[in-house]
């Protein structure tokens, strides 16, 4: 309890990575699957879908980004796919 206000003290929140193995025919299929998974859980505020990566099970240190990582003002990111053609922009559609 917070002694001053009599309310429960808030704990600092930490970031974690959830590893979810999937089966796919190749890297491109795994990237598509990862996009589908992130869309399915996008209603959860605590999921940072912009940081989604894919790796082979036997090479987990080699990660392939799913989404563009260009950061804009106010913490927004380019909504394009990693390696997209053209300029980055907050108005792009996935």
ChimeraX attribute file (.defattr): number of C-alpha atoms within 10 A of each C-alpha:
attribute: neighborCount
match mode: 1-to-1
recipient: residues
	/A:1	9
	/A:2	9
	/A:3	8
	/A:4	6
	/A:5	8
	/A:6	8
	/A:7	9
	/A:8	9
	/A:9	10
	/A:10	8
	/A:11	6
	/A:12	5
	/A:13	6
	/A:14	5
	/A:15	8
	/A:16	6
	/A:17	9
	/A:18	6
	/A:19	7
	/A:20	7
	/A:21	10
	/A:22	10
	/A:23	9
	/A:24	12
	/A:25	7
	/A:26	9
	/A:27	13
	/A:28	12
	/A:29	12
	/A:30	19
	/A:31	22
	/A:32	12
	/A:33	17
	/A:34	21
	/A:35	18
	/A:36	12
	/A:37	13
	/A:38	17
	/A:39	11
	/A:40	10
	/A:41	13
	/A:42	13
	/A:43	9
	/A:44	10
	/A:45	8
	/A:46	9
	/A:47	14
	/A:48	13
	/A:49	18
	/A:50	21
	/A:51	12
	/A:52	20
	/A:53	17
	/A:54	21
	/A:55	16
	/A:56	15
	/A:57	11
	/A:58	7
	/A:59	8
	/A:60	10
	/A:61	10
	/A:62	12
	/A:63	12
	/A:64	15
	/A:65	18
	/A:66	24
	/A:67	23
	/A:68	18
	/A:69	19
	/A:70	15
	/A:71	15
	/A:72	12
	/A:73	7
	/A:74	6
	/A:75	6
	/A:76	12
	/A:77	17
	/A:78	21
	/A:79	20
	/A:80	23
	/A:81	19
	/A:82	17
	/A:83	11
	/A:84	12
	/A:85	8
	/A:86	7
	/A:87	8
	/A:88	18
	/A:89	14
	/A:90	14
	/A:91	9
	/A:92	11
	/A:93	9
	/A:94	10
